[in-house]
Amino acid sequence: MSLKTRALKNVASSWGGLAVNIAVGFFLSPFILHHLGDEAFGLWVLIFSLTGYYGIFDFGIRSSLVRYVSKFQATGDKDQLARLINTSLFTYSCLGLILVVPTVLGSFYVDRLFHIPAAFLKDARILFLMVGCALALGFPLGISGGILEGLQRFYLMNWTNVVAMLVRAVLIIYVLQHGFGLLSVALITVSLPLITSAVRAVIAQRLLAIPYGWKYVDRESLRQVANYGSVTFMIIVAARLRFKTDAVIIGTFLSAAAITHFTIGARLVDYAGETVSSLAQIFTPMSSHFHAIGDYNQLRKIFVSGNRACALVMFPMTVALVVMGKSVIEAWVGPRYVSSYVVLLIVLIPSTFYQAQSTSNRILFGMSRHKTLAYIVLMEGIANVILSIVLVRPLGIVGDAIGTAIPLLCTSLFFLPRHMCRQLGIPVRKFLMEAYFYPVVFCVPMIFVLLLMQRSFYAHRYPQLVLNLFAGIATYGVGVLWFVLTREPLGIQFKTRMSRYFRPTGESSEL
C-alpha cells in the first residue's frame, strides 16, 4: 500500500470515527446534563479535568513510540523495535503503579481543594478514585495505540474507537433511563477505553510479532526514549496548562455549576479542533519517514498542503460557529445556556489560527525538532494559568476564556508560522498565500449565505439548524470541489477519467 493511499485511508477512517464521536457527544452530552443536573455534570467535568493531569506522567513516551516505531519500520531494524517496545512497556507499568498513590490520597482531600456540594462529597471521592485508577492502568495498556500510530495504522485505532463509543453511548443511556447516576456513568466511561486498549494490544502483536521479555529492556532504549520524550514532556505539561486548567480554576474560584456553562461553549470549539487533529495526526509518522530518508522536498509539500487541508476543514466550522453559535447552543442544550456563546467566541478565534497550523506541529515531532516549540507552548501555558486566575474573579467564566485566548493567539500568529518556515526554508509570505488564500476566499460566500439564512429562518431547533448549515456548507463545498478538480493531482486525474468515460464513442475512436 502506497503512502498516499494509506494516508487517504487513515484520514477517511479518522473522519468517520470523529463523525461518530461528535455525533455521540453532541447528542449524549445534553442527555447526561439534563439527567444529572448542573452540579453533578460540573463535578464530572472537574474530576476528569483534574485526573487528566495524569497525562503529564506520560513523559513523552507515547510520542517517542510513534517516532521510533515509524523510524525502525522504515529502516527494518526489528531488534531495536523490540527493545523500544519492551522498555516503554516496563516504564509505563512502573508509572501506572506510582500513580495509584496520589489517586488514593486525592480521593480523601478533593473536597478541601474545590467547592464540592455536601450532597456530592461521597460521590466525588469515589469518582476520583475510580477515574484515577483507570488512568493509571491505562498507561501500560495504552502502548498499543502508540505502536499502531507509528505503523500508520490509524484506521485500526479509529474503528476500535467507533465500536467503543457506540457501546458507551448505549450503556450510558440505559443506566440513566433506569435511574442510575453519576458513578454508573463514570464507570462505563473509564472501562471502555481500557477494553479498547486491550483489543488494540492483540492487533498490534499480530502485526509486529514482537518478542517480550526482560532481556529486551535496556538502558540505551530508555535513554533514547527519554531524550526525545523529555522535550515532548514539556509540551504535554504545556497542553495541560493551556487547555485543561479551565475547569480546575473555575471550580476553585467559582462553582461546579459555572464549569458546566463554560464547558458548553468550549466543547464546541473542541469538536472543531478534534476534526482538524484527526486529519493532522497522520503527518507525524509520515514526516518521520521522509526525514529518516532525507527527503526535504516531500516535507515541504506536507507542510504547505497539510496546513491548507487543515484550514479547508477548520475555517468553515469557524464561520458556522461565529454566525450560528447561539442557534447551535440553543438547539443542542437549550436556550438556558445561550450565554455560553461569549465563551465560544472568545476561545474560537485563537483556536482557529492554531488549528489551521496543526500540520506544523506534527512535522516538528516527526523531525525531532520540537524543542523550541516546547519552550514556547510551556510559556504560553504558564501565561494562560496566570491570566485566567487574575481575570476569573472580576469577569467570571468570560475572564477565564480571555486568559486562555490571549497567549494562544500570540503563539499562533507570532511564533509558529515563522519558526516552521525557517525550519524548512520557505518564505513566510509564500507559505501563507499557498496554504490559506483559497480557504479564506471560499469562506466569503459562505458567510453571506449563512447570514441570509439566519435572517430569513433563524434556527431554534435541529431541522432549521441543519437546513441553514447545509446551505452554507453547500456554498463552501462548490469552491472546494473546484479547487480539488483543478489544483490537486488526484482531483485532476479523476476529472480526466470522468471526461473520458462520458466522452461520446465516436469522438473517442477518432482520437
N, C-alpha and C positions, 0 to 999 in steps of 0.2 A: 504494500500500500504506500503510495507517494505521500510526501509531507503535506502537500496541498490538499489531497483527498482526505487524509487523516484530520487535517485542520478543519475542513468543512464538516466532517463527521462529528468532530468534537464540539464545534460551535453549534451545529444543529441540535445535538443532544443536550448541550448546556442550556440553550434557549428553551428547548422542550421541557427540561427539568425545571428551569426557572419559571416558565409559564405556569406549571403545576404548583410550584412553591408560592408564587404570588397569588394565584387564584385561591389556593388553600388558605394562605394567610389573610388575604383580603376579605374572604367570607367567614373565616373562622374567628378572626380577632374580635369583630363586633359581637359574635355569638358568645365567646368567652367573656367579654367585657360585660355584656348585659346579664349574664348568668351569675358572674362573680361580684359585680359592682366595682365602683371606682377604687375603693380601698384595697380590696383583695387583688384586683388586677394590677394596681400600682405596686403592691408588695411583691407580686410575682416578677414584675419587670425589675424591681430593685434587687431582689435576691439573685436573679440571673445576671444582672449587670455587675453585681459585687463579685460573685464567684467567677464571672468572666475574666477577672484579673488573673485567674489561674493560668490563663494562656500565656502570661509573661514567662512562666517557668518552662515553656517550650524551649527557650534559649536558642531559637533559630534552628532547631534540629530538623523540623519538617522541611524548611526551605533548603537546608543542606541536602536532605534526601532527594528532593526534586532536582536540584542542581547536579548532584553527582551520580544519581541513577541514570539521568539522561546522558551525562558525560561518559560513564563507564559502558553504557549500552552502545554509544557511538564508537567507542574505541575497542569494544569487545573484551574488556577486562573483567572476567567473571569472578576471579579471586578477590579483587578489590571490591566488587559489588557485594559479595558475601560478607566481607569484613565490615563494610559500611552498614549493612542492614543489621547484622548481629550486634554491632557496637551501639547502634542507635536504639535497638530494642532493649538492650540492657540498661542504657542510660534512661530511657523513658520509664522502665519499670521501677528504677530507683526513685525517680522524680514522683511517680504516682504514689509510692509508699510514703514519701516525705510529706506530700500534700494532705494526707489524711490527718496529720497533727493540727494544722491551722483550721481544718474543717471542723474538727471536734471542738476546738477552743472557740471558734467563731460562732458556733451554734449556741453557746452559752452567753455570749456577750453582744449578740446582734442588736438587742433592744437598747443597749447603752450607747450605741453609735448612731441610731436613727430613730425617727419619730414613728414607732410602731404602735398602732392602736392596741389597747389592752385585750380586746376580743381576739386579736390575731397573733398574740405573743407566742403561744404554743405552736401554732402553725408555722410561724416564721422560723422558729428554732429547728423544727423537723424539716422544713423546706430547705434551709441552709445546709443541714447535714446530708440530706438526700442528694441535692444538686452537687455539692462539693465532692462527695464520694464518687458520684457518677463521672464527674470530670476527671478526677484522679485516675480512675480505672480507664478512662478514655485515652490517656497518654500512650500506654503500650499498645492498646488496640488500634489506635489511630495511625500507626506506622504504615498500615496497608494503603491508606489514602495517599501518603507521600510517594509510595512506590508506584502506584497507578498513575499519578501525575507525572512522575519522572519518565514513565514509559509512554506518555502522551495518550493514555487510555482514559481520557476524561469521560468518554461515553459510558464506560462501565461504572464509574462513580456516579454519573448523573442518573442512570436508570435505577441503580440501587437506592439513590436518594428519593426518586419518584415513588417507588413502592413504599418506602418508609414513611414518606409524608402522607400518602393516601391512607395507610393503615393508622397512622397517628390521628389524622382528622376524624376517621370513622370512630375510633375508640374514644376520643375526647367528646364528640357529640353524644355518644352512647352514655358515658358516665355522667355528663351534665344533665341530660334529659332524665336520668334515673336518680337524680338528687345528690350525686356525689359532688365534692367541692374542689378546692384549690389543690390539696395534696394529691388527689387522684389524677388531676390534670398534669401536675408536675411529674408524677411517677411515669406516666405514659411518655411525656416529653423527653425525659432523660434516658429511658430504657431503649427507645427505638434507635437512637444513634449508636449505642453500644452493640446492639444486634446487627445493625448495618455494617459496622466496622469488622465484626467477626466474619460476616459473609465476604467482605472485601479481602480479608486476610486469606481465605481459601482461594479466591480468584487470583490474587497476586502470587501465591505459591505455585499455582498451576502454570502461570505464565513464565515464571522465572526458575522454578525448581531449585531454589537456593538452599544449601545445607545450613543447618542450625547447630550451634554448639559453642561451648566456652572457648575453644581454640580459635574461633573467628573473632573474638572480642579482643581488640588490641589498642595500644596507646596511640599508634600512628593514625588510625582511622578516627579515634576520638579527637586527636589534635586537629585533624583535617576538618572534621565537623565543627569543632569549636572555633577555629579560625574564621570559617565562613559564617557560622551561626552567631558569633559574637556581635557582628555588625547587624545581622537580622534581628538579634535580640533587642537592640536599641530601637529598631523600627517597630517591633512588637509592643514594647513599652510605650512608644510614642503613639501607636494606634489606640492603645487603651486610654491614654490621656486625651487623645483627640476626639474619639468617638464613643467611649464607654464611661465617661465620668459624669455625664449629664444627669442620669438617674440618681447617682450617688450624691451629687451636690444638691440636687433638688430635694432628695429625701432627707438630707441633713439639715438644710436651712428652711425648707417649706413643709411639704407633706407628701404622703404616698399618693393622695388624690391628684396633686399637682403633677406628679410623674405621668399619670395617665394622660392628662391634657397635653403635656409636652410630647409624649411618645407618639400620639396620633399624627401630629404634623411631621415629626422627624421620621416616622416609619415610612411615610410615603416617599420621602427623599431616599431612604434606604432601599426601597423597592427599585427605584430608578437606578441607583448606584449598583445594586446587585445585578441588574440586567447587563450593564456595561462590564462589570467584573467577570461575569460568566463568559463574555467574549474575550476579554484581555488575558485570562488565565492561561490560554494556550500558548502565549508568546514567551513564557519563561523557559520551558524545555526547548522550544523551537530556537530561541535566541542562544541558549546554551549549546545547542547542536552546531549552529553556524559559527559561534565564537570558537568552539573547540577545533573546527577545521579551518578557521581563519577567513571566513567569507564575509567581509565587512559590507560588500555591496548588498547582500541579502539582508543584513542587519539594518542598513539604511532604508531599504524598501519596507521592511517590517515597521520601522519607526514612523514613516510617513503614512503608509496605507493602513497600518494598525490603528493609529490615532485618528485617522479620518473615519475609519469604521466605528470607533468609539463615539466620535462626535455625531455621526449619522444616526446613532442609536440614542444618545443622551439628549441632544438638542430638541428633538420633537417632544420628548417626555417633559422637558423643562417648560417648553411653550405651553403644553397642555395643562401642566400643574399651575403655572402662573395665571393663565387665563381662566381655568376652570377649577382651581383648587378648592374653592368654597363648595362648589357643586359636588366634587368628588368626596369631600369630607361629609357633607350632608347626606349623600346617598349611601355612604359607607357605614357610618356610625350614628348618624342622626344630627339634626340641627343644633342640638345642645353643645356640640363640640366644634362648631364652625370657627370659634375664636382661635383654634389651633392653626388657622390659616396663616397667621402672622409668623408663628414659629416655622411653618413650612417655607414661607417666602424667604425668611432671613437665612435659613440653612441651605436652601436650594441653590441660590445663586453661586456662592463659592464652591459648593459641591459639584456644580455643573462644570466649572472651569477645571476642577481637579479630575473628575471622572473622564472628561474628554481627553485627558493625557494618561489614561490608565496603562496604555501600552508602554509608555516611557518607563514607568516603574518596573514593569515586568522585564524589559530589556536589561535594565541595570542589574536586576537579580540574576538574569541569565548570563551576563558577562562578568559577574562577581565584582561589579564596580558600584556598589550601593552604599559605600561608606559615607560619602558626603551627604547623600540623601538621608541617611540615618541621623546624622547630626542636626540637619535642618528640621526634620519632622519631630525630633525629640524636643528641640527648642520651641517648635510650634505647639507641641502637646503641653509643655510647661506653661507657655503663654495662655493657652486655652483654659487651663485649670485656674490660673491666677485671675484672668479677666472674668471668667464665669463666677467665681466666688465673690469678686468685688461687685459685679453687676446683678447677681441674683437677688440680693436683698432689696435694693431700691426698685428694681424693674421686674422681679419675679421670673417666670419661665422665659419671658422675652429677653431679659438680661443674660440668662444662661445661653440662649441661642446666639446672641450677639458675641458673647465671649468665645463661642465656638467658631463663628463665621469669620471674624477678622483675621486670626492667624492663618486659617486655611486659605483665605483669599490671597494673602501675601505669598504663601508657598506656591500657589497655583500660577500667579501672574509674574512674580519677580524672580523665582528660582528655577522651577522645573524646566520650562522651555529652553532657557539659556544654557542650563547645565547639560541637557541632553544634546543640544546642537553642538556644543563644544566637544562632547564625547565622541560624536560620530562625524564631525567635520561638515556640518550642514549649516548654511546661513539661516539665522532665526526667521528673517522675513520670508525666505523661500519656504521654510517648513510651515509657517503659519498660513501662507497662501495655499500651498498644495494640500494641507491637511484640513483646513477649516473653511475655505472660501465657499465651496459647494454646500456643505451642511448649513451654513448661515443663510445662503441665498434660498435654499429650499424651504427654510422655516418662515420666510416673509409672507408668502401667500397663505400658509397655514395659519398664521396669526390672524389675518383678516377674516378668514373663513370661520375660525373659532369665535372671534368677537361677534361676527354677524349671527352665528348660530345661537350664542348665548343671549344676544339681544332679542332675537326672534323667539327662541324656545329655551328659556332658562331651565337648566336641568336641576330638578329636585329629587328625581328617582332614577333608578338604573336604566330604564328604557330610554328616557330623554338623554341621559349621560352617554349611553352607548351611541345613540344617533349623532350627537354633536361630535363626539370623539371620532366616529367613523368618517364624518365629513372632513375633519381636519387631517386625519391620517391619510385618507384617500388623496387629498390635495398634495400632501407631502410625498406620498408614495409615487405620484406621477413624476416628480423631479428625480427621485432616487432611481426609478426604473429607467428614465432617460440616461442618467449617469452610468448605470451599470451596462446598458446596451451600447453605449458609445465611448466609454472611457476604460472600462475594465476588460482585460483579456478574455476571461471566461464569458462575460456578457456578449462581447463581440463575436466570439466563436458560436455561442448559442444563437445569436441573431443571424449569423451566416448560415447555420444549419437549417434554421426555420425558413429562411428565404429560399434556400434550395429545395426544401421539402414542399413548399407551397407554389414553387415556380411551375408554370404550365409545361407539360411533357414535350410539346413541340419546340418550345424555346430552349429546353434543356438539351434536346437532341441536336439542335442547330449549333449549340455551343460545343 
